[in-house]
Amino acid sequence: MVNGLYSARNGMMLLQEMMDNTAHNLSNANTTGFKRSLMASIAQVDIKRNDELKLHQDEDHQMSENYIDYSQGSLIITENPFDLALESSGFFEVETEHGIRYTRNGSFTRNGMGELVTMQGFKVLGEDGLPIDLNESGTFSVSPSGRVYADGQEVSKLSIVDFEDKRTQLVREGFNLYYAKNGEEPIRTINTAVKQGFLEASNASVIDSMVEMIRFQRNYEANQKSIQSEDETLTKAVNDIGRVG
């Protein structure tokens, strides 16, 4: 019976992690360029004999992997020339106070020095590794290949990079940014197209997240009832059966 309590407890702990993960996805369903997190769990059953040679079963439920789904989000037209979306795989390269970071969020603006920056003020980099200077006024356009024009003159080309194995080489941090794990070097993309006047929506679905949360909640409640039932049985065994004789 005690094993049943431990199994139900482990299941509840795992379900709580899944609930928290799904809640995080749901809260970012409207975040530009957000990529949802997915969890994979594993259940292990160990059957062996105890000291009295009676069969003894242990069950263990735990998370085996928490990974990011980098699939493309839908593209939303905004008609804002400072909104850029990447079609296919790849990331914009930006400069932060903590070093180079990567993002799919192409909601940009121009700072007081005429540089292309994120809404947090991080400078968007060109292929030459330098911030992109748009001048303080004038027209601004970006070609599908990422070439940047200010007042009709080419001033830079967006640095758009990717990683061979994003699931193991990238780590998520705040402001919808990623950094390279262990200093992994990115590769330059070739087939990624830039769409000006568009933003990439989050690939987290509100409906799917809500359905998952309901399912996890029901499973959590089922484990709660299992623990209550085991507790009542143990209480009877101690209080009633233990007094016999």
Secondary structure as the mmCIF struct_conf table of DSSP 4:
data_model
#
loop_
_struct_conf.conf_type_id
_struct_conf.id
_struct_conf.beg_label_comp_id
_struct_conf.beg_label_asym_id
_struct_conf.beg_label_seq_id
_struct_conf.end_label_comp_id
_struct_conf.end_label_asym_id
_struct_conf.end_label_seq_id
HELX_RH_AL_P HELX_RH_AL_P1 VAL A 2 SER A 27
TURN_TY1_P TURN_TY1_P1 ASN A 28 ASN A 30
BEND BEND1 THR A 31 THR A 31
TURN_TY1_P TURN_TY1_P2 THR A 32 GLY A 33
STRN STRN1 SER A 37 ARG A 49
TURN_TY1_P TURN_TY1_P3 ASP A 51 GLU A 52
BEND BEND2 LEU A 53 LEU A 53
STRN STRN2 LEU A 55 ILE A 68
HELX_LH_PP_P HELX_LH_PP_P1 SER A 71 SER A 74
STRN STRN3 LEU A 75 ILE A 77
TURN_TY1_P TURN_TY1_P4 PRO A 81 PHE A 82
STRN STRN4 ASP A 83 ASP A 83
STRN STRN5 LEU A 84 GLU A 87
BEND BEND3 SER A 88 SER A 89
STRN STRN6 PHE A 91 THR A 96
TURN_TY1_P TURN_TY1_P5 GLU A 97 HIS A 98
STRN STRN7 GLY A 99 THR A 103
BEND BEND4 ARG A 104 ARG A 104
STRN STRN8 SER A 107 SER A 107
STRN STRN9 PHE A 108 ARG A 110
TURN_TY1_P TURN_TY1_P6 GLY A 112 MET A 113
BEND BEND5 GLY A 114 GLY A 114
STRN STRN10 GLU A 115 GLU A 115
STRN STRN11 LEU A 116 THR A 118
TURN_TY1_P TURN_TY1_P7 MET A 119 GLN A 120
HELX_LH_PP_P HELX_LH_PP_P2 PHE A 122 PHE A 122
STRN STRN12 LYS A 123 VAL A 124
STRN STRN13 LEU A 125 GLY A 126
TURN_TY1_P TURN_TY1_P8 GLU A 127 ASP A 128
BEND BEND6 GLY A 129 LEU A 130
STRN STRN14 PRO A 131 PRO A 131
STRN STRN15 ASP A 133 ASP A 133
BEND BEND7 GLU A 136 GLY A 138
STRN STRN16 PHE A 140 VAL A 142
TURN_TY1_P TURN_TY1_P9 PRO A 144 SER A 145
STRN STRN17 ARG A 147 ALA A 150
TURN_TY1_P TURN_TY1_P10 ASP A 151 GLY A 152
STRN STRN18 GLN A 153 LYS A 157
STRN STRN19 LEU A 158 LEU A 158
STRN STRN20 ILE A 160 ASP A 162
TURN_TY1_P TURN_TY1_P11 GLU A 164 ASP A 165
HELX_RH_AL_P HELX_RH_AL_P2 LYS A 166 GLN A 169
STRN STRN21 LEU A 170 GLU A 173
TURN_TY1_P TURN_TY1_P12 GLY A 174 ASN A 176
STRN STRN22 LEU A 177 ALA A 180
HELX_RH_3T_P HELX_RH_3T_P1 LYS A 181 GLY A 183
HELX_LH_PP_P HELX_LH_PP_P3 GLU A 184 PRO A 186
STRN STRN23 ILE A 187 ARG A 188
BEND BEND8 ILE A 190 ASN A 191
HELX_LH_PP_P HELX_LH_PP_P4 THR A 192 THR A 192
STRN STRN24 ALA A 193 GLN A 196
TURN_TY1_P TURN_TY1_P13 GLY A 197 GLY A 197
STRN STRN25 PHE A 198 GLU A 200
HELX_LH_PP_P HELX_LH_PP_P5 ALA A 201 SER A 202
BEND BEND9 ASN A 203 ASN A 203
HELX_RH_AL_P HELX_RH_AL_P3 VAL A 206 ASN A 239
TURN_TY1_P TURN_TY1_P14 ASP A 240 ASP A 240
HELX_RH_3T_P HELX_RH_3T_P2 ILE A 241 ARG A 243
#
